[in-house]
Amino acid sequence: MCHVIVTCRSMLWTLLSIVVAFAELIAFMSAEWLIGKAKPSSSEDVDNRTGGSQEPYHPTLGIYGRCTRVSHMQLSRRDTLCGPYAENFNEIASGFWQATAIFLAMGITILCAVALVSVFTMCVQSIMKKSIFNVCGLLQGIAGLFLILGLILYPAGWGCQKAISYCGPYASAYKLGDCSLGWAFYTAIGGTVLTFICAVFSAQAEIATSSDKVQEEIEEGKNLICLL
């Protein structure tokens, strides 16, 4: 018989697991890893309302994507175009970024799988006599290690030609040059920290769902158990 067990700690762990997976996925897909040096406005970049030049814009570069400003042939205004610069894996600008993509993809895949499984922990608390919380916590720890490896290797690719075109000639491995770090990089770091927090907190979720109070309510024949 399925007993739906919801506790404050198990629900918090489930929500954090889902948030971490989405945060890492969004960061990986974003082109906001590097913010390039400001591009000066040309004579065509004129604000029709004020007659003055528009402010310089900052192109952005991700692991496999980029955002840059493109001009329209029929209009004087310019729009920002975002999309992948690499049509396939081999076209990613740096071998280090290729390794970063592999490690991040592996970590995110594990996190998404754990996030999906975490939803069902309200009804299923063990698999083959093993606590599902402990198994998921172990997987989150492994995912965190993959994420760390990816984030360590990423700055080593700042010396590639693609990064230099965005960050200037002084850009090199672990040196940003004229670039700055975008929100996606910080989101990936924050998600990695939360991944390890989730891995540790999974033990608390397991304790909460196997407490004496839960066992007492199961013995009383309750199928829906909610504890704070």
RODO-2510 file (C-alpha; in nm, 4 decimals, decimal comma):
residues 228
     n   res          X          Y          Z
     1     m     0,0000     0,0000     0,0000
     2     c     0,1263     0,3455    -0,0903
     3     h     0,1611     0,5829     0,2021
     4     v     0,1877     0,9498     0,0988
     5     i     0,4318     1,1020     0,3461
     6     v     0,4913     1,4764     0,3407
     7     t     0,7179     1,6459     0,5945
     8     c     0,8630     1,9939     0,6052
     9     r     1,2178     1,8691     0,5492
    10     s     1,1328     1,6267     0,2687
    11     m     0,9265     1,8900     0,0861
    12     l     1,2046     2,1465     0,1216
    13     w     1,4568     1,8973    -0,0183
    14     t     1,2271     1,8226    -0,3134
    15     l     1,1777     2,1904    -0,3936
    16     l     1,5514     2,2633    -0,3681
    17     s     1,6308     1,9690    -0,5938
    18     i     1,3942     2,1014    -0,8604
    19     v     1,5241     2,4586    -0,8297
    20     v     1,8876     2,3473    -0,8569
    21     a     1,8211     2,1394    -1,1677
    22     f     1,6408     2,4250    -1,3435
    23     a     1,9020     2,6827    -1,2386
    24     e     2,1888     2,4773    -1,3787
    25     l     1,9984     2,4000    -1,6984
    26     i     1,9130     2,7662    -1,7606
    27     a     2,2715     2,8741    -1,6885
    28     f     2,4124     2,6121    -1,9262
    29     m     2,1832     2,7213    -2,2104
    30     s     2,2433     3,0932    -2,1562
    31     a     2,4820     3,3079    -2,3595
    32     e     2,5508     3,5320    -2,0580
    33     w     2,8689     3,3629    -1,9330
    34     l     3,1009     3,6371    -2,0563
    35     i     3,0097     4,0022    -2,1119
    36     g     3,2321     4,1403    -2,3856
    37     k     3,3984     4,4772    -2,4019
    38     a     3,1733     4,7642    -2,5038
    39     k     3,1266     4,8113    -2,8769
    40     p     3,1195     5,1815    -2,9700
    41     s     2,8132     5,3130    -3,1454
    42     s     2,8620     5,3832    -3,5125
    43     s     2,7254     5,6783    -3,7045
    44     e     2,4268     5,4606    -3,7950
    45     d     2,3338     5,4068    -3,4285
    46     v     2,1204     5,7177    -3,3907
    47     d     1,8202     5,7392    -3,1640
    48     n     1,5358     5,8675    -3,3828
    49     r     1,3582     6,0240    -3,0840
    50     t     1,6493     6,2277    -2,9471
    51     g     1,8764     6,2514    -3,2458
    52     g     2,1717     6,1427    -3,0307
    53     s     2,3899     5,8361    -3,0469
    54     q     2,2835     5,5280    -2,8567
    55     e     2,4982     5,3954    -2,5740
    56     p     2,7636     5,1347    -2,6576
    57     y     2,6415     4,7788    -2,6244
    58     h     2,8080     4,4736    -2,4690
    59     p     2,7987     4,1479    -2,6693
    60     t     2,7813     3,8318    -2,4623
    61     l     2,9343     3,4884    -2,5085
    62     g     2,8320     3,1534    -2,3638
    63     i     2,9751     2,8054    -2,3858
    64     y     2,8165     2,7449    -2,7263
    65     g     2,5997     3,0542    -2,7826
    66     r     2,6376     3,4283    -2,8202
    67     c     2,4367     3,7505    -2,8310
    68     t     2,5369     4,0355    -3,0586
    69     r     2,3775     4,3386    -3,2184
    70     v     2,2776     4,3211    -3,5821
    71     s     2,1584     4,5999    -3,8071
    72     h     1,8523     4,5908    -4,0281
    73     m     1,8923     4,6837    -4,3909
    74     q     1,5684     4,8798    -4,4069
    75     l     1,5716     5,0382    -4,0617
    76     s     1,8280     5,2458    -3,8791
    77     r     1,7648     5,0722    -3,5483
    78     r     1,9615     4,7703    -3,4353
    79     d     1,8425     4,4601    -3,2513
    80     t     2,0230     4,2018    -3,0421
    81     l     2,0394     3,8548    -3,1921
    82     c     2,1044     3,5537    -2,9677
    83     g     2,1722     3,1998    -3,0772
    84     p     2,4350     2,9260    -3,0989
    85     y     2,7588     3,0102    -3,2742
    86     a     2,8458     2,6384    -3,2896
    87     e     2,6332     2,4209    -3,5154
    88     n     2,7795     2,1034    -3,3661
    89     f     2,9906     1,9963    -3,0702
    90     n     3,3207     2,0159    -3,2606
    91     e     3,2609     2,3839    -3,3406
    92     i     3,2620     2,4886    -2,9740
    93     a     3,5373     2,7488    -2,9524
    94     s     3,7746     2,5729    -2,7101
    95     g     3,8611     2,2174    -2,6143
    96     f     3,8280     2,3283    -2,2522
    97     w     3,4764     2,4534    -2,3232
    98     q     3,3961     2,1224    -2,4880
    99     a     3,5059     1,9466    -2,1687
   100     t     3,3035     2,1985    -1,9667
   101     a     2,9956     2,1226    -2,1778
   102     i     3,0410     1,7485    -2,1219
   103     f     3,0833     1,7738    -1,7438
   104     l     2,7995     2,0240    -1,7028
   105     a     2,5699     1,8151    -1,9228
   106     m     2,6446     1,5038    -1,7155
   107     g     2,5830     1,6881    -1,3895
   108     i     2,2624     1,8498    -1,5139
   109     t     2,1309     1,5176    -1,6459
   110     i     2,1779     1,3620    -1,3024
   111     l     2,0182     1,6626    -1,1304
   112     c     1,7147     1,6516    -1,3610
   113     a     1,6738     1,2786    -1,2965
   114     v     1,6936     1,3347    -0,9204
   115     a     1,4459     1,6245    -0,9440
   116     l     1,2008     1,3956    -1,1231
   117     v     1,2472     1,1147    -0,8716
   118     s     1,2170     1,3553    -0,5771
   119     v     0,8548     1,4251    -0,6696
   120     f     0,7697     1,0576    -0,6171
   121     t     0,9448     1,0319    -0,2794
   122     m     0,6180     1,1367    -0,1169
   123     c     0,4818     0,7941    -0,2102
   124     v     0,7947     0,5788    -0,2486
   125     q     1,0634     0,6076     0,0177
   126     s     1,2823     0,3074    -0,0651
   127     i     1,4081     0,1068    -0,3621
   128     m     1,5319    -0,2499    -0,3064
   129     k     1,5470    -0,1778     0,0670
   130     k     1,7664     0,1265     0,0030
   131     s     1,6469     0,4706     0,1088
   132     i     1,5623     0,6686    -0,2023
   133     f     1,6708     0,9860    -0,0227
   134     n     2,0188     0,8486     0,0423
   135     v     2,0525     0,7267    -0,3164
   136     c     1,9428     1,0646    -0,4510
   137     g     2,1766     1,2436    -0,2112
   138     l     2,4677     1,0347    -0,3374
   139     l     2,3744     1,1141    -0,6978
   140     q     2,3542     1,4848    -0,6170
   141     g     2,7028     1,4686    -0,4665
   142     i     2,8337     1,3055    -0,7854
   143     a     2,6555     1,5680    -0,9968
   144     g     2,8167     1,8395    -0,7858
   145     l     3,1620     1,6980    -0,8601
   146     f     3,0884     1,7036    -1,2352
   147     l     2,9728     2,0645    -1,2069
   148     i     3,2882     2,1653    -1,0199
   149     l     3,5083     2,0057    -1,2866
   150     g     3,3200     2,1917    -1,5585
   151     l     3,3460     2,5274    -1,3806
   152     i     3,7193     2,4805    -1,3149
   153     l     3,7890     2,4006    -1,6812
   154     y     3,5751     2,6829    -1,8198
   155     p     3,8174     2,9729    -1,7447
   156     a     4,0998     2,7778    -1,9097
   157     g     3,9248     2,8421    -2,2418
   158     w     3,9331     3,2205    -2,2136
   159     g     4,2430     3,2247    -2,4345
   160     c     4,0642     3,0813    -2,7386
   161     q     4,0224     3,2972    -3,0479
   162     k     3,6482     3,3340    -2,9929
   163     a     3,6963     3,4715    -2,6422
   164     i     3,9770     3,7025    -2,7577
   165     s     3,7454     3,8514    -3,0210
   166     y     3,5039     3,9415    -2,7423
   167     c     3,7479     4,0219    -2,4611
   168     g     4,0434     4,1788    -2,6417
   169     p     4,4041     4,0673    -2,6983
   170     y     4,4870     4,0495    -2,3281
   171     a     4,2428     3,7673    -2,2648
   172     s     4,4062     3,4331    -2,1865
   173     a     4,3504     3,1247    -1,9720
   174     y     4,2036     3,2368    -1,6379
   175     k     4,2404     3,6042    -1,7422
   176     l     3,9280     3,7864    -1,8563
   177     g     4,0932     4,0717    -2,0430
   178     d     3,8275     4,3341    -2,1164
   179     c     3,5375     4,1001    -2,0383
   180     s     3,3431     4,0511    -1,7178
   181     l     3,1557     3,7497    -1,5868
   182     g     2,7850     3,7305    -1,6589
   183     w     2,4962     3,6119    -1,4444
   184     a     2,4987     3,2616    -1,5971
   185     f     2,8444     3,1862    -1,4538
   186     y     2,7413     3,3013    -1,1065
   187     t     2,4147     3,1074    -1,1347
   188     a     2,6118     2,7924    -1,2193
   189     i     2,8341     2,8466    -0,9142
   190     g     2,5341     2,9092    -0,6888
   191     g     2,3616     2,6012    -0,8258
   192     t     2,6709     2,3919    -0,7562
   193     v     2,6787     2,5075    -0,3939
   194     l     2,3076     2,4300    -0,3568
   195     t     2,3668     2,0876    -0,5123
   196     f     2,5947     1,9895    -0,2243
   197     i     2,3501     2,1416     0,0247
   198     c     2,0782     1,9213    -0,1259
   199     a     2,3044     1,6174    -0,1025
   200     v     2,3567     1,6794     0,2697
   201     f     1,9945     1,7735     0,3316
   202     s     1,8707     1,4494     0,1752
   203     a     1,9768     1,2719     0,4955
   204     q     1,7484     1,5010     0,6949
   205     a     1,4624     1,4284     0,4557
   206     e     1,5170     1,0562     0,5083
   207     i     1,5167     1,0977     0,8873
   208     a     1,1953     1,3014     0,8742
   209     t     1,0036     1,0440     0,6683
   210     s     1,1140     0,7494     0,8859
   211     s     1,0567     0,9113     1,2240
   212     d     0,8594     0,7503     1,5038
   213     k     0,5676     0,9875     1,4450
   214     v     0,5394     0,8727     1,0851
   215     q     0,5507     0,5051     1,1884
   216     e     0,2789     0,5643     1,4481
   217     e     0,0465     0,7182     1,1907
   218     i     0,1157     0,4326     0,9480
   219     e     0,0218     0,1838     1,2193
   220     e    -0,2998     0,3791     1,2752
   221     g    -0,3923     0,3054     0,9129
   222     k    -0,3462     0,6547     0,7705
   223     n    -0,2523     0,6756     0,4016
   224     l    -0,1897     1,0508     0,3917
   225     i     0,0618     1,1673     0,6511
   226     c     0,1570     1,5333     0,6793
   227     l     0,4022     1,6431     0,9470
   228     l     0,5703     1,9768     1,0056
***
